[in-house]
Amino acid sequence: MDKVVITIVGKYTSLTDSYMSLIKSLEHAALFCNRKLEIQWINAVHLEEFTEKNHPVDFHSAWSILCSSSYVT
């Protein structure tokens, strides 16, 4: 089974209940398309200038994940 990787940027990524409807929708879509779902989470705060100055590892890691995300048209 092929997999599909979805990257989600959000403010409350540690609280998966906040994204439950989105997660369930993606799971159902992946099942319909016969794909294994993998979700990559990025905390939106890690993309901000403050994080770049005070936590550069988190900043660069988040941007690396986001920039390596791709899509198929």
mmJSON file of the N, C-alpha and C atoms, coordinates in Angstrom:
{"data_MODEL":{"atom_site":{
"group_PDB":["ATOM","ATOM","ATOM","ATOM","ATOM","ATOM","ATOM","ATOM","ATOM","ATOM","ATOM","ATOM","ATOM","ATOM","ATOM","ATOM","ATOM","ATOM","ATOM","ATOM","ATOM","ATOM","ATOM","ATOM","ATOM","ATOM","ATOM","ATOM","ATOM","ATOM","ATOM","ATOM","ATOM","ATOM","ATOM","ATOM","ATOM","ATOM","ATOM","ATOM","ATOM","ATOM","ATOM","ATOM","ATOM","ATOM","ATOM","ATOM","ATOM","ATOM","ATOM","ATOM","ATOM","ATOM","ATOM","ATOM","ATOM","ATOM","ATOM","ATOM","ATOM","ATOM","ATOM","ATOM","ATOM","ATOM","ATOM","ATOM","ATOM","ATOM","ATOM","ATOM","ATOM","ATOM","ATOM","ATOM","ATOM","ATOM","ATOM","ATOM","ATOM","ATOM","ATOM","ATOM","ATOM","ATOM","ATOM","ATOM","ATOM","ATOM","ATOM","ATOM","ATOM","ATOM","ATOM","ATOM","ATOM","ATOM","ATOM","ATOM","ATOM","ATOM","ATOM","ATOM","ATOM","ATOM","ATOM","ATOM","ATOM","ATOM","ATOM","ATOM","ATOM","ATOM","ATOM","ATOM","ATOM","ATOM","ATOM","ATOM","ATOM","ATOM","ATOM","ATOM","ATOM","ATOM","ATOM","ATOM","ATOM","ATOM","ATOM","ATOM","ATOM","ATOM","ATOM","ATOM","ATOM","ATOM","ATOM","ATOM","ATOM","ATOM","ATOM","ATOM","ATOM","ATOM","ATOM","ATOM","ATOM","ATOM","ATOM","ATOM","ATOM","ATOM","ATOM","ATOM","ATOM","ATOM","ATOM","ATOM","ATOM","ATOM","ATOM","ATOM","ATOM","ATOM","ATOM","ATOM","ATOM","ATOM","ATOM","ATOM","ATOM","ATOM","ATOM","ATOM","ATOM","ATOM","ATOM","ATOM","ATOM","ATOM","ATOM","ATOM","ATOM","ATOM","ATOM","ATOM","ATOM","ATOM","ATOM","ATOM","ATOM","ATOM","ATOM","ATOM","ATOM","ATOM","ATOM","ATOM","ATOM","ATOM","ATOM","ATOM","ATOM","ATOM","ATOM","ATOM","ATOM","ATOM","ATOM","ATOM","ATOM","ATOM","ATOM","ATOM","ATOM","ATOM","ATOM"],
"id":[1,2,3,4,5,6,7,8,9,10,11,12,13,14,15,16,17,18,19,20,21,22,23,24,25,26,27,28,29,30,31,32,33,34,35,36,37,38,39,40,41,42,43,44,45,46,47,48,49,50,51,52,53,54,55,56,57,58,59,60,61,62,63,64,65,66,67,68,69,70,71,72,73,74,75,76,77,78,79,80,81,82,83,84,85,86,87,88,89,90,91,92,93,94,95,96,97,98,99,100,101,102,103,104,105,106,107,108,109,110,111,112,113,114,115,116,117,118,119,120,121,122,123,124,125,126,127,128,129,130,131,132,133,134,135,136,137,138,139,140,141,142,143,144,145,146,147,148,149,150,151,152,153,154,155,156,157,158,159,160,161,162,163,164,165,166,167,168,169,170,171,172,173,174,175,176,177,178,179,180,181,182,183,184,185,186,187,188,189,190,191,192,193,194,195,196,197,198,199,200,201,202,203,204,205,206,207,208,209,210,211,212,213,214,215,216,217,218,219],
"type_symbol":["N","C","C","N","C","C","N","C","C","N","C","C","N","C","C","N","C","C","N","C","C","N","C","C","N","C","C","N","C","C","N","C","C","N","C","C","N","C","C","N","C","C","N","C","C","N","C","C","N","C","C","N","C","C","N","C","C","N","C","C","N","C","C","N","C","C","N","C","C","N","C","C","N","C","C","N","C","C","N","C","C","N","C","C","N","C","C","N","C","C","N","C","C","N","C","C","N","C","C","N","C","C","N","C","C","N","C","C","N","C","C","N","C","C","N","C","C","N","C","C","N","C","C","N","C","C","N","C","C","N","C","C","N","C","C","N","C","C","N","C","C","N","C","C","N","C","C","N","C","C","N","C","C","N","C","C","N","C","C","N","C","C","N","C","C","N","C","C","N","C","C","N","C","C","N","C","C","N","C","C","N","C","C","N","C","C","N","C","C","N","C","C","N","C","C","N","C","C","N","C","C","N","C","C","N","C","C","N","C","C","N","C","C","N","C","C","N","C","C"],
"label_atom_id":["N","CA","C","N","CA","C","N","CA","C","N","CA","C","N","CA","C","N","CA","C","N","CA","C","N","CA","C","N","CA","C","N","CA","C","N","CA","C","N","CA","C","N","CA","C","N","CA","C","N","CA","C","N","CA","C","N","CA","C","N","CA","C","N","CA","C","N","CA","C","N","CA","C","N","CA","C","N","CA","C","N","CA","C","N","CA","C","N","CA","C","N","CA","C","N","CA","C","N","CA","C","N","CA","C","N","CA","C","N","CA","C","N","CA","C","N","CA","C","N","CA","C","N","CA","C","N","CA","C","N","CA","C","N","CA","C","N","CA","C","N","CA","C","N","CA","C","N","CA","C","N","CA","C","N","CA","C","N","CA","C","N","CA","C","N","CA","C","N","CA","C","N","CA","C","N","CA","C","N","CA","C","N","CA","C","N","CA","C","N","CA","C","N","CA","C","N","CA","C","N","CA","C","N","CA","C","N","CA","C","N","CA","C","N","CA","C","N","CA","C","N","CA","C","N","CA","C","N","CA","C","N","CA","C","N","CA","C","N","CA","C","N","CA","C","N","CA","C","N","CA","C","N","CA","C"],
"label_alt_id":[null,null,null,null,null,null,null,null,null,null,null,null,null,null,null,null,null,null,null,null,null,null,null,null,null,null,null,null,null,null,null,null,null,null,null,null,null,null,null,null,null,null,null,null,null,null,null,null,null,null,null,null,null,null,null,null,null,null,null,null,null,null,null,null,null,null,null,null,null,null,null,null,null,null,null,null,null,null,null,null,null,null,null,null,null,null,null,null,null,null,null,null,null,null,null,null,null,null,null,null,null,null,null,null,null,null,null,null,null,null,null,null,null,null,null,null,null,null,null,null,null,null,null,null,null,null,null,null,null,null,null,null,null,null,null,null,null,null,null,null,null,null,null,null,null,null,null,null,null,null,null,null,null,null,null,null,null,null,null,null,null,null,null,null,null,null,null,null,null,null,null,null,null,null,null,null,null,null,null,null,null,null,null,null,null,null,null,null,null,null,null,null,null,null,null,null,null,null,null,null,null,null,null,null,null,null,null,null,null,null,null,null,null,null,null,null,null,null,null],
"label_comp_id":["MET","MET","MET","ASP","ASP","ASP","LYS","LYS","LYS","VAL","VAL","VAL","VAL","VAL","VAL","ILE","ILE","ILE","THR","THR","THR","ILE","ILE","ILE","VAL","VAL","VAL","GLY","GLY","GLY","LYS","LYS","LYS","TYR","TYR","TYR","THR","THR","THR","SER","SER","SER","LEU","LEU","LEU","THR","THR","THR","ASP","ASP","ASP","SER","SER","SER","TYR","TYR","TYR","MET","MET","MET","SER","SER","SER","LEU","LEU","LEU","ILE","ILE","ILE","LYS","LYS","LYS","SER","SER","SER","LEU","LEU","LEU","GLU","GLU","GLU","HIS","HIS","HIS","ALA","ALA","ALA","ALA","ALA","ALA","LEU","LEU","LEU","PHE","PHE","PHE","CYS","CYS","CYS","ASN","ASN","ASN","ARG","ARG","ARG","LYS","LYS","LYS","LEU","LEU","LEU","GLU","GLU","GLU","ILE","ILE","ILE","GLN","GLN","GLN","TRP","TRP","TRP","ILE","ILE","ILE","ASN","ASN","ASN","ALA","ALA","ALA","VAL","VAL","VAL","HIS","HIS","HIS","LEU","LEU","LEU","GLU","GLU","GLU","GLU","GLU","GLU","PHE","PHE","PHE","THR","THR","THR","GLU","GLU","GLU","LYS","LYS","LYS","ASN","ASN","ASN","HIS","HIS","HIS","PRO","PRO","PRO","VAL","VAL","VAL","ASP","ASP","ASP","PHE","PHE","PHE","HIS","HIS","HIS","SER","SER","SER","ALA","ALA","ALA","TRP","TRP","TRP","SER","SER","SER","ILE","ILE","ILE","LEU","LEU","LEU","CYS","CYS","CYS","SER","SER","SER","SER","SER","SER","SER","SER","SER","TYR","TYR","TYR","VAL","VAL","VAL","THR","THR","THR"],
"label_asym_id":["A","A","A","A","A","A","A","A","A","A","A","A","A","A","A","A","A","A","A","A","A","A","A","A","A","A","A","A","A","A","A","A","A","A","A","A","A","A","A","A","A","A","A","A","A","A","A","A","A","A","A","A","A","A","A","A","A","A","A","A","A","A","A","A","A","A","A","A","A","A","A","A","A","A","A","A","A","A","A","A","A","A","A","A","A","A","A","A","A","A","A","A","A","A","A","A","A","A","A","A","A","A","A","A","A","A","A","A","A","A","A","A","A","A","A","A","A","A","A","A","A","A","A","A","A","A","A","A","A","A","A","A","A","A","A","A","A","A","A","A","A","A","A","A","A","A","A","A","A","A","A","A","A","A","A","A","A","A","A","A","A","A","A","A","A","A","A","A","A","A","A","A","A","A","A","A","A","A","A","A","A","A","A","A","A","A","A","A","A","A","A","A","A","A","A","A","A","A","A","A","A","A","A","A","A","A","A","A","A","A","A","A","A","A","A","A","A","A","A"],
"label_entity_id":["1","1","1","1","1","1","1","1","1","1","1","1","1","1","1","1","1","1","1","1","1","1","1","1","1","1","1","1","1","1","1","1","1","1","1","1","1","1","1","1","1","1","1","1","1","1","1","1","1","1","1","1","1","1","1","1","1","1","1","1","1","1","1","1","1","1","1","1","1","1","1","1","1","1","1","1","1","1","1","1","1","1","1","1","1","1","1","1","1","1","1","1","1","1","1","1","1","1","1","1","1","1","1","1","1","1","1","1","1","1","1","1","1","1","1","1","1","1","1","1","1","1","1","1","1","1","1","1","1","1","1","1","1","1","1","1","1","1","1","1","1","1","1","1","1","1","1","1","1","1","1","1","1","1","1","1","1","1","1","1","1","1","1","1","1","1","1","1","1","1","1","1","1","1","1","1","1","1","1","1","1","1","1","1","1","1","1","1","1","1","1","1","1","1","1","1","1","1","1","1","1","1","1","1","1","1","1","1","1","1","1","1","1","1","1","1","1","1","1"],
"label_seq_id":[1,1,1,2,2,2,3,3,3,4,4,4,5,5,5,6,6,6,7,7,7,8,8,8,9,9,9,10,10,10,11,11,11,12,12,12,13,13,13,14,14,14,15,15,15,16,16,16,17,17,17,18,18,18,19,19,19,20,20,20,21,21,21,22,22,22,23,23,23,24,24,24,25,25,25,26,26,26,27,27,27,28,28,28,29,29,29,30,30,30,31,31,31,32,32,32,33,33,33,34,34,34,35,35,35,36,36,36,37,37,37,38,38,38,39,39,39,40,40,40,41,41,41,42,42,42,43,43,43,44,44,44,45,45,45,46,46,46,47,47,47,48,48,48,49,49,49,50,50,50,51,51,51,52,52,52,53,53,53,54,54,54,55,55,55,56,56,56,57,57,57,58,58,58,59,59,59,60,60,60,61,61,61,62,62,62,63,63,63,64,64,64,65,65,65,66,66,66,67,67,67,68,68,68,69,69,69,70,70,70,71,71,71,72,72,72,73,73,73],
"pdbx_PDB_ins_code":[null,null,null,null,null,null,null,null,null,null,null,null,null,null,null,null,null,null,null,null,null,null,null,null,null,null,null,null,null,null,null,null,null,null,null,null,null,null,null,null,null,null,null,null,null,null,null,null,null,null,null,null,null,null,null,null,null,null,null,null,null,null,null,null,null,null,null,null,null,null,null,null,null,null,null,null,null,null,null,null,null,null,null,null,null,null,null,null,null,null,null,null,null,null,null,null,null,null,null,null,null,null,null,null,null,null,null,null,null,null,null,null,null,null,null,null,null,null,null,null,null,null,null,null,null,null,null,null,null,null,null,null,null,null,null,null,null,null,null,null,null,null,null,null,null,null,null,null,null,null,null,null,null,null,null,null,null,null,null,null,null,null,null,null,null,null,null,null,null,null,null,null,null,null,null,null,null,null,null,null,null,null,null,null,null,null,null,null,null,null,null,null,null,null,null,null,null,null,null,null,null,null,null,null,null,null,null,null,null,null,null,null,null,null,null,null,null,null,null],
"Cartn_x":[0.847,0.0,0.896,0.657,1.398,0.969,1.868,1.504,1.378,0.639,0.505,0.922,1.77,2.257,1.617,0.925,0.265,0.956,1.359,1.973,0.941,0.762,-0.203,0.533,0.309,0.855,-0.288,-0.073,-1.133,-0.59,-1.468,-1.083,-1.125,-2.065,-2.247,-1.943,-0.796,-0.469,-0.291,-0.024,0.117,-1.244,-2.309,-3.667,-4.403,-4.207,-4.776,-6.298,-6.938,-8.399,-8.841,-7.98,-8.308,-8.412,-7.795,-7.754,-8.461,-9.286,-9.889,-10.712,-11.51,-12.319,-11.433,-10.35,-9.416,-8.718,-8.272,-7.592,-8.52,-9.759,-10.719,-11.017,-11.136,-11.38,-10.216,-9.01,-7.83,-7.723,-8.044,-8.019,-9.023,-10.215,-11.239,-10.844,-10.274,-9.829,-8.704,-7.765,-6.656,-7.165,-8.098,-8.676,-9.39,-10.142,-10.862,-9.886,-8.74,-7.733,-6.742,-6.98,-6.105,-4.661,-4.529,-3.216,-3.056,-1.817,-1.501,-1.216,-1.925,-1.788,-0.663,0.172,1.189,1.041,0.879,0.728,1.992,2.528,3.663,3.1,3.413,2.908,3.995,3.628,4.541,3.826,4.453,3.906,4.159,3.116,3.223,4.21,4.327,5.258,6.693,6.986,8.356,8.738,7.78,8.059,8.255,8.126,8.172,9.584,9.752,11.046,11.565,10.674,11.073,11.801,11.262,11.872,13.215,13.319,14.594,15.694,15.373,16.377,16.636,15.591,15.722,15.834,15.34,15.399,15.667,16.853,17.132,16.998,17.258,17.135,15.671,14.757,13.331,12.883,13.37,13.02,13.447,14.686,15.209,14.615,14.358,13.721,12.309,11.546,10.176,10.181,11.051,11.108,11.601,12.499,12.992,11.851,11.059,9.918,8.931,8.623,7.649,8.141,9.389,9.918,10.082,10.23,10.381,9.024,7.962,6.621,6.339,5.674,5.378,3.907,3.479,2.103,2.071,1.033,0.833,-0.404,-0.292,-1.455,-2.146],
"Cartn_y":[-1.176,0.0,1.245,2.134,3.386,4.286,5.172,6.086,7.506,8.308,9.715,10.456,11.464,12.246,13.626,13.99,15.286,16.081,17.295,18.177,19.188,19.273,20.2,21.192,22.473,23.543,24.054,24.08,24.537,25.103,25.757,26.399,25.425,24.498,23.579,22.139,21.929,20.614,19.538,19.924,18.92,18.437,19.138,18.766,18.186,16.902,16.297,16.366,16.491,16.638,17.897,18.911,20.152,19.936,18.891,18.607,17.3,16.802,15.481,15.374,16.384,16.296,16.289,17.05,17.062,15.711,15.177,13.876,12.791,12.767,11.751,11.891,13.123,13.347,12.829,13.109,12.638,11.116,10.522,9.062,8.431,8.978,8.436,8.613,9.78,10.028,9.073,8.861,7.946,6.521,6.119,4.782,4.624,5.631,5.6,5.47,6.14,6.119,4.971,4.11,2.965,3.402,4.366,4.879,4.783,4.655,4.693,6.153,6.682,8.085,8.277,9.267,9.714,11.23,11.699,13.136,13.667,14.733,15.452,16.725,16.948,18.119,19.169,20.419,21.542,22.564,22.907,23.955,25.296,26.063,27.338,28.295,28.216,29.091,28.854,27.615,27.286,27.931,28.497,29.15,30.659,31.161,32.601,33.113,34.408,35.072,34.928,34.984,34.832,33.507,32.445,31.123,31.062,31.745,31.765,32.32,33.351,33.994,33.221,32.635,32.019,30.502,29.855,28.393,28.024,28.337,28.157,26.717,25.739,24.339,24.025,24.445,24.227,24.963,26.17,26.99,26.31,25.906,25.309,23.92,23.189,21.886,22.031,22.965,23.193,23.637,24.566,25.046,23.967,23.121,22.024,21.054,20.711,19.817,20.47,21.738,22.434,22.559,22.92,23.112,21.798,20.705,19.415,18.758,19.357,18.83,19.057,18.104,18.232,17.902,18.115,17.801,17.293,16.581,16.049,16.712,17.194,17.838,16.891],
"Cartn_z":[0.0,0.0,0.0,-0.958,-1.021,0.13,0.508,1.586,1.05,1.792,1.505,2.773,2.601,3.734,3.66,4.718,4.82,5.924,5.611,6.599,7.054,8.364,8.943,9.826,9.545,10.379,11.233,12.54,13.426,14.716,15.419,16.674,17.849,17.832,18.959,18.54,17.945,17.392,18.455,19.687,20.739,21.244,20.876,21.276,20.075,19.843,18.638,18.62,19.79,19.811,19.071,19.05,18.345,16.838,16.352,14.916,14.563,15.468,15.278,13.989,13.687,12.466,11.22,11.241,10.119,9.988,11.103,11.097,10.563,11.058,10.607,9.114,8.638,7.208,6.37,6.807,6.078,6.114,7.252,7.353,6.388,6.328,5.432,3.968,3.647,2.27,1.879,2.793,2.516,2.333,3.164,3.044,1.703,1.309,0.032,-1.141,-1.027,-2.108,-1.964,-0.975,-0.725,-0.442,0.441,0.842,2.358,2.78,4.211,4.565,5.551,5.923,6.931,6.665,7.616,7.742,8.97,9.204,9.86,9.278,9.873,10.501,11.754,12.465,12.595,12.338,12.538,13.414,14.513,15.373,14.692,14.468,13.75,14.415,15.724,16.45,15.992,15.597,15.175,13.847,13.139,11.864,12.009,13.214,13.443,13.72,13.524,13.705,15.134,16.116,17.517,17.732,17.154,17.294,16.586,15.453,14.731,15.626,16.387,17.245,18.524,19.107,20.428,20.42,19.377,19.255,17.798,17.308,15.875,15.378,16.23,15.797,15.47,16.351,16.098,14.839,14.676,13.512,12.215,12.138,10.907,10.65,11.707,11.551,10.976,11.521,11.038,9.578,9.242,7.86,6.908,7.381,6.542,6.202,7.203,6.969,6.006,6.254,5.416,3.972,3.8,2.443,1.69,2.402,1.723,1.446,1.951,1.665,0.183,-0.404,-1.828,-2.064,-3.263,-3.626,-5.052,-5.341,-6.694,-7.259,-8.503,-9.122,-10.068],
"occupancy":[1.0,1.0,1.0,1.0,1.0,1.0,1.0,1.0,1.0,1.0,1.0,1.0,1.0,1.0,1.0,1.0,1.0,1.0,1.0,1.0,1.0,1.0,1.0,1.0,1.0,1.0,1.0,1.0,1.0,1.0,1.0,1.0,1.0,1.0,1.0,1.0,1.0,1.0,1.0,1.0,1.0,1.0,1.0,1.0,1.0,1.0,1.0,1.0,1.0,1.0,1.0,1.0,1.0,1.0,1.0,1.0,1.0,1.0,1.0,1.0,1.0,1.0,1.0,1.0,1.0,1.0,1.0,1.0,1.0,1.0,1.0,1.0,1.0,1.0,1.0,1.0,1.0,1.0,1.0,1.0,1.0,1.0,1.0,1.0,1.0,1.0,1.0,1.0,1.0,1.0,1.0,1.0,1.0,1.0,1.0,1.0,1.0,1.0,1.0,1.0,1.0,1.0,1.0,1.0,1.0,1.0,1.0,1.0,1.0,1.0,1.0,1.0,1.0,1.0,1.0,1.0,1.0,1.0,1.0,1.0,1.0,1.0,1.0,1.0,1.0,1.0,1.0,1.0,1.0,1.0,1.0,1.0,1.0,1.0,1.0,1.0,1.0,1.0,1.0,1.0,1.0,1.0,1.0,1.0,1.0,1.0,1.0,1.0,1.0,1.0,1.0,1.0,1.0,1.0,1.0,1.0,1.0,1.0,1.0,1.0,1.0,1.0,1.0,1.0,1.0,1.0,1.0,1.0,1.0,1.0,1.0,1.0,1.0,1.0,1.0,1.0,1.0,1.0,1.0,1.0,1.0,1.0,1.0,1.0,1.0,1.0,1.0,1.0,1.0,1.0,1.0,1.0,1.0,1.0,1.0,1.0,1.0,1.0,1.0,1.0,1.0,1.0,1.0,1.0,1.0,1.0,1.0,1.0,1.0,1.0,1.0,1.0,1.0,1.0,1.0,1.0,1.0,1.0,1.0],
"B_iso_or_equiv":[0.0,0.0,0.0,0.0,0.0,0.0,0.0,0.0,0.0,0.0,0.0,0.0,0.0,0.0,0.0,0.0,0.0,0.0,0.0,0.0,0.0,0.0,0.0,0.0,0.0,0.0,0.0,0.0,0.0,0.0,0.0,0.0,0.0,0.0,0.0,0.0,0.0,0.0,0.0,0.0,0.0,0.0,0.0,0.0,0.0,0.0,0.0,0.0,0.0,0.0,0.0,0.0,0.0,0.0,0.0,0.0,0.0,0.0,0.0,0.0,0.0,0.0,0.0,0.0,0.0,0.0,0.0,0.0,0.0,0.0,0.0,0.0,0.0,0.0,0.0,0.0,0.0,0.0,0.0,0.0,0.0,0.0,0.0,0.0,0.0,0.0,0.0,0.0,0.0,0.0,0.0,0.0,0.0,0.0,0.0,0.0,0.0,0.0,0.0,0.0,0.0,0.0,0.0,0.0,0.0,0.0,0.0,0.0,0.0,0.0,0.0,0.0,0.0,0.0,0.0,0.0,0.0,0.0,0.0,0.0,0.0,0.0,0.0,0.0,0.0,0.0,0.0,0.0,0.0,0.0,0.0,0.0,0.0,0.0,0.0,0.0,0.0,0.0,0.0,0.0,0.0,0.0,0.0,0.0,0.0,0.0,0.0,0.0,0.0,0.0,0.0,0.0,0.0,0.0,0.0,0.0,0.0,0.0,0.0,0.0,0.0,0.0,0.0,0.0,0.0,0.0,0.0,0.0,0.0,0.0,0.0,0.0,0.0,0.0,0.0,0.0,0.0,0.0,0.0,0.0,0.0,0.0,0.0,0.0,0.0,0.0,0.0,0.0,0.0,0.0,0.0,0.0,0.0,0.0,0.0,0.0,0.0,0.0,0.0,0.0,0.0,0.0,0.0,0.0,0.0,0.0,0.0,0.0,0.0,0.0,0.0,0.0,0.0,0.0,0.0,0.0,0.0,0.0,0.0],
"pdbx_formal_charge":[null,null,null,null,null,null,null,null,null,null,null,null,null,null,null,null,null,null,null,null,null,null,null,null,null,null,null,null,null,null,null,null,null,null,null,null,null,null,null,null,null,null,null,null,null,null,null,null,null,null,null,null,null,null,null,null,null,null,null,null,null,null,null,null,null,null,null,null,null,null,null,null,null,null,null,null,null,null,null,null,null,null,null,null,null,null,null,null,null,null,null,null,null,null,null,null,null,null,null,null,null,null,null,null,null,null,null,null,null,null,null,null,null,null,null,null,null,null,null,null,null,null,null,null,null,null,null,null,null,null,null,null,null,null,null,null,null,null,null,null,null,null,null,null,null,null,null,null,null,null,null,null,null,null,null,null,null,null,null,null,null,null,null,null,null,null,null,null,null,null,null,null,null,null,null,null,null,null,null,null,null,null,null,null,null,null,null,null,null,null,null,null,null,null,null,null,null,null,null,null,null,null,null,null,null,null,null,null,null,null,null,null,null,null,null,null,null,null,null],
"auth_seq_id":[1,1,1,2,2,2,3,3,3,4,4,4,5,5,5,6,6,6,7,7,7,8,8,8,9,9,9,10,10,10,11,11,11,12,12,12,13,13,13,14,14,14,15,15,15,16,16,16,17,17,17,18,18,18,19,19,19,20,20,20,21,21,21,22,22,22,23,23,23,24,24,24,25,25,25,26,26,26,27,27,27,28,28,28,29,29,29,30,30,30,31,31,31,32,32,32,33,33,33,34,34,34,35,35,35,36,36,36,37,37,37,38,38,38,39,39,39,40,40,40,41,41,41,42,42,42,43,43,43,44,44,44,45,45,45,46,46,46,47,47,47,48,48,48,49,49,49,50,50,50,51,51,51,52,52,52,53,53,53,54,54,54,55,55,55,56,56,56,57,57,57,58,58,58,59,59,59,60,60,60,61,61,61,62,62,62,63,63,63,64,64,64,65,65,65,66,66,66,67,67,67,68,68,68,69,69,69,70,70,70,71,71,71,72,72,72,73,73,73],
"auth_comp_id":["MET","MET","MET","ASP","ASP","ASP","LYS","LYS","LYS","VAL","VAL","VAL","VAL","VAL","VAL","ILE","ILE","ILE","THR","THR","THR","ILE","ILE","ILE","VAL","VAL","VAL","GLY","GLY","GLY","LYS","LYS","LYS","TYR","TYR","TYR","THR","THR","THR","SER","SER","SER","LEU","LEU","LEU","THR","THR","THR","ASP","ASP","ASP","SER","SER","SER","TYR","TYR","TYR","MET","MET","MET","SER","SER","SER","LEU","LEU","LEU","ILE","ILE","ILE","LYS","LYS","LYS","SER","SER","SER","LEU","LEU","LEU","GLU","GLU","GLU","HIS","HIS","HIS","ALA","ALA","ALA","ALA","ALA","ALA","LEU","LEU","LEU","PHE","PHE","PHE","CYS","CYS","CYS","ASN","ASN","ASN","ARG","ARG","ARG","LYS","LYS","LYS","LEU","LEU","LEU","GLU","GLU","GLU","ILE","ILE","ILE","GLN","GLN","GLN","TRP","TRP","TRP","ILE","ILE","ILE","ASN","ASN","ASN","ALA","ALA","ALA","VAL","VAL","VAL","HIS","HIS","HIS","LEU","LEU","LEU","GLU","GLU","GLU","GLU","GLU","GLU","PHE","PHE","PHE","THR","THR","THR","GLU","GLU","GLU","LYS","LYS","LYS","ASN","ASN","ASN","HIS","HIS","HIS","PRO","PRO","PRO","VAL","VAL","VAL","ASP","ASP","ASP","PHE","PHE","PHE","HIS","HIS","HIS","SER","SER","SER","ALA","ALA","ALA","TRP","TRP","TRP","SER","SER","SER","ILE","ILE","ILE","LEU","LEU","LEU","CYS","CYS","CYS","SER","SER","SER","SER","SER","SER","SER","SER","SER","TYR","TYR","TYR","VAL","VAL","VAL","THR","THR","THR"],
"auth_asym_id":["A","A","A","A","A","A","A","A","A","A","A","A","A","A","A","A","A","A","A","A","A","A","A","A","A","A","A","A","A","A","A","A","A","A","A","A","A","A","A","A","A","A","A","A","A","A","A","A","A","A","A","A","A","A","A","A","A","A","A","A","A","A","A","A","A","A","A","A","A","A","A","A","A","A","A","A","A","A","A","A","A","A","A","A","A","A","A","A","A","A","A","A","A","A","A","A","A","A","A","A","A","A","A","A","A","A","A","A","A","A","A","A","A","A","A","A","A","A","A","A","A","A","A","A","A","A","A","A","A","A","A","A","A","A","A","A","A","A","A","A","A","A","A","A","A","A","A","A","A","A","A","A","A","A","A","A","A","A","A","A","A","A","A","A","A","A","A","A","A","A","A","A","A","A","A","A","A","A","A","A","A","A","A","A","A","A","A","A","A","A","A","A","A","A","A","A","A","A","A","A","A","A","A","A","A","A","A","A","A","A","A","A","A","A","A","A","A","A","A"],
"auth_atom_id":["N","CA","C","N","CA","C","N","CA","C","N","CA","C","N","CA","C","N","CA","C","N","CA","C","N","CA","C","N","CA","C","N","CA","C","N","CA","C","N","CA","C","N","CA","C","N","CA","C","N","CA","C","N","CA","C","N","CA","C","N","CA","C","N","CA","C","N","CA","C","N","CA","C","N","CA","C","N","CA","C","N","CA","C","N","CA","C","N","CA","C","N","CA","C","N","CA","C","N","CA","C","N","CA","C","N","CA","C","N","CA","C","N","CA","C","N","CA","C","N","CA","C","N","CA","C","N","CA","C","N","CA","C","N","CA","C","N","CA","C","N","CA","C","N","CA","C","N","CA","C","N","CA","C","N","CA","C","N","CA","C","N","CA","C","N","CA","C","N","CA","C","N","CA","C","N","CA","C","N","CA","C","N","CA","C","N","CA","C","N","CA","C","N","CA","C","N","CA","C","N","CA","C","N","CA","C","N","CA","C","N","CA","C","N","CA","C","N","CA","C","N","CA","C","N","CA","C","N","CA","C","N","CA","C","N","CA","C","N","CA","C","N","CA","C","N","CA","C","N","CA","C","N","CA","C"],
"pdbx_PDB_model_num":[1,1,1,1,1,1,1,1,1,1,1,1,1,1,1,1,1,1,1,1,1,1,1,1,1,1,1,1,1,1,1,1,1,1,1,1,1,1,1,1,1,1,1,1,1,1,1,1,1,1,1,1,1,1,1,1,1,1,1,1,1,1,1,1,1,1,1,1,1,1,1,1,1,1,1,1,1,1,1,1,1,1,1,1,1,1,1,1,1,1,1,1,1,1,1,1,1,1,1,1,1,1,1,1,1,1,1,1,1,1,1,1,1,1,1,1,1,1,1,1,1,1,1,1,1,1,1,1,1,1,1,1,1,1,1,1,1,1,1,1,1,1,1,1,1,1,1,1,1,1,1,1,1,1,1,1,1,1,1,1,1,1,1,1,1,1,1,1,1,1,1,1,1,1,1,1,1,1,1,1,1,1,1,1,1,1,1,1,1,1,1,1,1,1,1,1,1,1,1,1,1,1,1,1,1,1,1,1,1,1,1,1,1,1,1,1,1,1,1]
}}}
